């Protein structure tokens, strides 16, 4: 992590922790759940060495960035407002955007609301999905996947926080980041993350060390999971707030990178959407969909060098 500069920036009513390294065109990296700026450690070093200014914040509710208590403080408008203000603080007019998981969802909203700020977007794991005109997100998820689908299980304030506390942050983070079961994630109401002894016996992969786990756990032990969970609790509110953008296409050059074992990619209907023309229709400037064999959801860590090459091959065109 040598040479990475950390700072706190006051923007959009919160204090945001930002890590960065390098000089040159800005590549802005947005993380997902349950992660931190740290998920981009390999990308920060690599792109700084390639002549870019690599910037990775802890998003609202995560790590060393403020975590407002109200669920209504975690809408897509708040998220995009944070990132617009962050870009402004960097003193640039546009950035290359690279984002994963919830960061990618924020990225899609950013492209939808402020395309003028984005040169090109590399989305990891999460394709764009246009807003359904009549069906709220939680209603759809409940109907298709049932009430034990993880996003449904996250909805009740405080409930998942207490269940996570029974396991402890290290065990939950370890389970989530090492899980390679395809398809929509299910969290049973009893033992949602499985047997604690079984989690203890999980051998960490080569791409995620004990040191990495300790760093993640230290931040979540200190700040809790509530901020990250509130993103899911604001899904229906986001749906209400974005009615005016129903049917709007994303008109930014885009590349999607996904692992063939990814839980999002292997969710029923997703492959058909990505490869069957629906994704291209919604994102007309989609350049490429890269599917990496044998890779799971946390692809920017698991296949760091390969993902870095794919990102660089794309953004160097602009």
C-alpha positions as CSV (number, residue, x, y, z in Angstrom):
1,X,0.0,0.0,0.0
2,X,3.1,2.2,-0.2
3,X,2.4,5.7,-1.6
4,X,-1.4,5.6,-1.2
5,X,-2.6,8.9,0.2
6,X,-5.6,9.0,2.5
7,X,-7.7,12.1,3.2
8,X,-11.1,13.2,4.5
9,X,-13.2,15.4,2.2
10,X,-16.2,17.2,3.4
11,X,-18.9,17.0,0.7
12,X,-22.6,16.8,0.3
13,X,-23.1,17.1,4.0
14,X,-20.8,14.2,5.0
15,X,-17.1,13.5,5.6
16,X,-15.8,11.1,3.0
17,X,-12.6,9.1,3.3
18,X,-10.8,8.9,0.0
19,X,-7.7,6.9,-0.9
20,X,-5.7,7.8,-4.0
21,X,-2.4,7.5,-5.8
22,X,-0.8,8.7,-9.0
23,X,-1.0,11.6,-11.4
24,X,-2.8,11.8,-14.7
25,X,-6.4,11.2,-15.9
26,X,-8.6,10.2,-13.0
27,X,-9.9,6.6,-12.7
28,X,-12.6,6.6,-10.0
29,X,-13.2,3.2,-8.3
30,X,-16.5,2.6,-6.4
31,X,-16.8,-0.5,-4.1
32,X,-19.7,-2.6,-3.1
33,X,-21.0,-4.5,-0.1
34,X,-19.5,-5.7,2.3
35,X,-16.4,-3.9,1.1
36,X,-14.3,-0.7,1.4
37,X,-11.9,1.4,-0.7
38,X,-9.5,-1.5,0.1
39,X,-11.1,-3.8,-2.4
40,X,-9.4,-1.7,-5.1
41,X,-5.9,-2.0,-3.5
42,X,-4.5,-3.9,-6.6
43,X,-6.1,-1.5,-9.0
44,X,-4.9,1.6,-7.3
45,X,-1.3,0.5,-7.4
46,X,-1.6,-0.8,-11.0
47,X,-3.2,2.3,-12.5
48,X,-1.0,4.7,-10.7
49,X,1.9,2.9,-12.3
50,X,0.2,3.2,-15.7
51,X,0.0,7.0,-15.5
52,X,-3.4,7.5,-14.0
53,X,-4.7,9.2,-10.8
54,X,-6.5,6.3,-9.1
55,X,-9.1,7.4,-6.6
56,X,-11.2,5.1,-4.3
57,X,-13.5,6.4,-1.7
58,X,-15.3,4.6,1.1
59,X,-18.9,5.2,0.0
60,X,-21.4,6.8,2.3
61,X,-22.1,4.4,5.2
62,X,-18.8,2.4,4.8
63,X,-15.4,2.4,6.5
64,X,-14.1,5.8,7.5
65,X,-16.8,7.8,5.7
66,X,-19.8,9.1,7.7
67,X,-22.8,6.8,8.1
68,X,-26.0,8.7,8.5
69,X,-28.6,6.9,10.6
70,X,-31.7,7.4,8.5
71,X,-32.5,4.9,5.7
72,X,-33.8,7.9,3.7
73,X,-30.2,9.2,3.6
74,X,-29.1,6.3,1.4
75,X,-31.0,7.0,-1.8
76,X,-29.5,7.0,-5.3
77,X,-29.7,10.8,-5.3
78,X,-27.6,11.0,-2.1
79,X,-25.1,8.5,-3.6
80,X,-24.8,10.3,-6.9
81,X,-24.6,13.7,-5.1
82,X,-21.7,12.4,-3.1
83,X,-19.8,11.3,-6.2
84,X,-20.6,14.4,-8.1
85,X,-19.2,16.5,-5.3
86,X,-16.1,14.2,-5.0
87,X,-15.4,14.6,-8.7
88,X,-15.7,18.3,-8.3
89,X,-13.2,18.2,-5.4
90,X,-10.7,16.5,-7.6
91,X,-10.6,19.5,-9.9
92,X,-11.4,17.6,-13.1
93,X,-14.3,17.8,-15.6
94,X,-14.6,14.0,-16.3
95,X,-13.4,10.7,-14.9
96,X,-13.1,7.1,-16.0
97,X,-15.5,5.1,-13.8
98,X,-14.8,1.6,-12.6
99,X,-17.3,0.1,-10.1
100,X,-18.3,-3.2,-8.6
101,X,-21.5,-4.6,-6.9
102,X,-23.4,-1.7,-5.2
103,X,-20.7,0.7,-6.4
104,X,-21.7,-0.4,-9.9
105,X,-25.4,0.3,-9.2
106,X,-24.3,3.8,-8.0
107,X,-22.2,4.0,-11.2
108,X,-25.3,3.3,-13.4
109,X,-27.2,6.0,-11.6
110,X,-24.3,8.4,-12.1
111,X,-24.3,7.6,-15.8
112,X,-28.1,8.1,-15.9
113,X,-28.1,11.4,-14.0
114,X,-24.8,13.0,-14.9
115,X,-23.4,11.4,-18.1
116,X,-21.4,14.6,-18.7
117,X,-19.0,13.6,-15.9
118,X,-18.1,10.1,-17.2
119,X,-15.7,9.4,-20.1
120,X,-16.3,5.7,-20.0
121,X,-17.6,3.1,-17.5
122,X,-16.3,-0.3,-16.6
123,X,-18.9,-2.2,-14.6
124,X,-17.8,-5.3,-12.7
125,X,-20.4,-8.0,-12.0
126,X,-23.6,-5.8,-12.3
127,X,-25.2,-4.9,-15.7
128,X,-27.7,-2.0,-16.0
129,X,-31.3,-2.9,-15.5
130,X,-33.9,-0.4,-16.5
131,X,-36.6,0.6,-14.1
132,X,-39.8,-1.5,-14.1
133,X,-42.7,0.9,-14.6
134,X,-45.1,-0.8,-12.2
135,X,-43.3,-3.2,-10.0
136,X,-41.3,-2.1,-6.9
137,X,-37.9,-3.9,-6.5
138,X,-38.7,-5.7,-3.3
139,X,-42.1,-6.8,-4.6
140,X,-40.4,-8.4,-7.6
141,X,-37.6,-10.0,-5.6
142,X,-40.1,-11.5,-3.2
143,X,-42.2,-12.9,-6.0
144,X,-39.3,-14.4,-7.9
145,X,-37.0,-15.5,-5.2
146,X,-38.9,-15.7,-1.9
147,X,-38.6,-14.0,1.4
148,X,-35.2,-15.7,2.2
149,X,-33.6,-14.0,-0.8
150,X,-30.7,-11.9,0.7
151,X,-32.0,-8.5,-0.4
152,X,-35.4,-9.4,1.1
153,X,-33.8,-10.5,4.3
154,X,-31.9,-7.2,4.6
155,X,-35.1,-5.1,4.6
156,X,-36.0,-5.0,8.3
157,X,-34.0,-2.4,10.2
158,X,-31.8,-3.9,12.8
159,X,-32.7,-7.6,12.1
160,X,-29.7,-8.5,9.9
161,X,-27.4,-6.4,12.0
162,X,-28.3,-8.6,15.0
163,X,-27.9,-11.8,13.1
164,X,-24.5,-10.7,11.8
165,X,-23.5,-9.8,15.4
166,X,-24.1,-13.4,16.4
167,X,-21.4,-14.6,14.0
168,X,-19.0,-11.6,14.3
169,X,-17.7,-9.5,11.4
170,X,-14.7,-11.7,10.5
171,X,-16.9,-14.8,10.0
172,X,-19.5,-13.0,7.9
173,X,-17.0,-11.2,5.7
174,X,-15.1,-14.4,5.2
175,X,-18.2,-16.4,4.3
176,X,-19.5,-13.8,1.8
177,X,-16.2,-13.1,0.1
178,X,-15.3,-16.8,-0.3
179,X,-18.8,-18.1,-1.2
180,X,-18.9,-19.4,-4.8
181,X,-22.4,-20.8,-4.9
182,X,-24.0,-19.7,-8.1
183,X,-27.5,-18.3,-8.4
184,X,-29.5,-15.9,-6.2
185,X,-28.1,-15.9,-2.7
186,X,-30.4,-17.3,0.0
187,X,-30.1,-16.5,3.7
188,X,-32.2,-18.9,5.7
189,X,-34.0,-17.5,8.8
190,X,-32.1,-20.0,10.9
191,X,-28.3,-19.9,10.6
192,X,-28.3,-17.5,7.7
193,X,-24.5,-17.8,7.1
194,X,-24.3,-21.5,8.0
195,X,-22.5,-23.2,10.9
196,X,-19.8,-21.0,12.5
197,X,-17.5,-24.0,12.8
198,X,-17.7,-24.6,9.1
199,X,-16.9,-21.0,8.4
200,X,-13.9,-21.2,10.7
201,X,-12.7,-24.2,8.6
202,X,-12.9,-22.3,5.3
203,X,-9.5,-21.9,3.9
204,X,-8.9,-18.4,2.6
205,X,-8.1,-18.2,-1.2
206,X,-4.8,-16.9,-2.3
207,X,-6.3,-13.6,-3.3
208,X,-7.7,-12.8,0.1
209,X,-5.2,-13.0,3.0
210,X,-5.7,-13.1,6.8
211,X,-4.3,-9.5,6.8
212,X,-7.0,-8.5,4.3
213,X,-9.7,-10.1,6.4
214,X,-8.4,-8.4,9.6
215,X,-8.5,-5.0,7.8
216,X,-12.1,-5.5,6.6
217,X,-13.2,-6.8,10.0
218,X,-11.6,-3.9,11.9
219,X,-13.6,-1.4,10.0
220,X,-16.9,-3.3,10.3
221,X,-16.3,-4.0,14.0
222,X,-15.9,-0.3,14.5
223,X,-18.7,1.1,12.3
224,X,-21.1,-1.8,11.9
225,X,-23.0,-3.1,8.8
226,X,-26.0,-0.8,9.1
227,X,-24.8,1.8,6.6
228,X,-24.2,-0.8,3.9
229,X,-27.5,-2.6,4.6
230,X,-29.4,0.7,4.3
231,X,-28.6,0.7,0.6
232,X,-30.8,-2.3,0.2
233,X,-33.5,-0.7,2.4
234,X,-33.7,2.3,0.1
235,X,-34.3,0.2,-3.1
236,X,-38.0,0.9,-3.2
237,X,-37.5,4.6,-2.4
238,X,-35.0,4.7,-5.3
239,X,-37.7,3.2,-7.5
240,X,-40.1,6.0,-6.5
241,X,-37.6,8.7,-7.0
242,X,-36.5,7.6,-10.5
243,X,-40.0,7.5,-12.1
244,X,-39.0,10.3,-14.5
245,X,-36.1,8.2,-15.9
246,X,-38.3,5.2,-16.8
247,X,-37.1,3.9,-20.2
248,X,-34.1,6.1,-20.4
249,X,-31.0,4.6,-22.0
250,X,-27.5,4.8,-20.7
251,X,-25.4,6.7,-23.4
252,X,-21.9,6.2,-22.1
253,X,-19.3,3.8,-23.5
254,X,-19.5,0.8,-21.3
255,X,-17.6,-2.5,-20.8
256,X,-19.0,-5.2,-18.5
257,X,-16.6,-7.7,-16.8
258,X,-18.1,-10.7,-14.9
259,X,-17.1,-14.1,-13.6
260,X,-19.0,-17.1,-14.9
261,X,-19.7,-18.2,-11.3
262,X,-20.9,-14.8,-10.2
263,X,-24.1,-14.8,-8.2
264,X,-25.5,-12.0,-10.2
265,X,-24.6,-13.4,-13.6
266,X,-26.0,-16.8,-12.7
267,X,-29.3,-15.4,-11.4
268,X,-32.2,-16.7,-13.6
269,X,-32.7,-14.5,-16.6
270,X,-29.5,-12.5,-16.3
271,X,-27.4,-14.3,-19.0
272,X,-30.3,-14.0,-21.4
273,X,-30.5,-10.2,-20.7
274,X,-26.7,-9.7,-21.0
275,X,-26.2,-11.7,-24.2
276,X,-29.7,-11.7,-25.8
277,X,-29.9,-8.0,-26.8
278,X,-31.7,-6.5,-23.8
279,X,-28.5,-5.1,-22.2
280,X,-27.3,-3.7,-25.6
281,X,-30.7,-2.1,-26.1
282,X,-30.6,-0.4,-22.7
283,X,-26.9,0.6,-23.2
284,X,-26.4,1.3,-26.9
285,X,-22.7,2.2,-26.5
286,X,-21.9,-1.1,-24.8
287,X,-18.6,-2.2,-26.3
288,X,-18.0,-5.6,-24.8
289,X,-19.1,-8.1,-22.2
290,X,-16.2,-10.1,-20.8
291,X,-17.0,-13.4,-19.0
292,X,-14.0,-14.8,-17.1
293,X,-14.2,-18.5,-16.6
294,X,-13.8,-19.9,-13.1
295,X,-14.2,-16.5,-11.4
296,X,-16.8,-15.5,-8.8
297,X,-18.3,-12.2,-7.7
298,X,-15.3,-10.4,-6.2
299,X,-13.5,-10.5,-9.5
300,X,-11.4,-7.4,-9.0
301,X,-9.6,-9.1,-6.2
302,X,-9.7,-12.7,-7.4
303,X,-8.4,-12.0,-10.9
304,X,-6.8,-8.6,-10.3
305,X,-4.2,-8.6,-13.1
306,X,-6.6,-10.0,-15.7
307,X,-9.3,-7.4,-14.7
308,X,-6.7,-4.6,-14.7
309,X,-5.7,-5.5,-18.3
310,X,-9.3,-5.5,-19.4
311,X,-10.0,-2.2,-17.8
312,X,-6.9,-0.6,-19.2
313,X,-7.5,-2.0,-22.7
314,X,-10.8,-0.2,-22.7
315,X,-10.1,3.2,-21.1
316,X,-6.9,3.7,-23.1
317,X,-9.1,4.1,-26.2
318,X,-10.5,7.4,-24.9
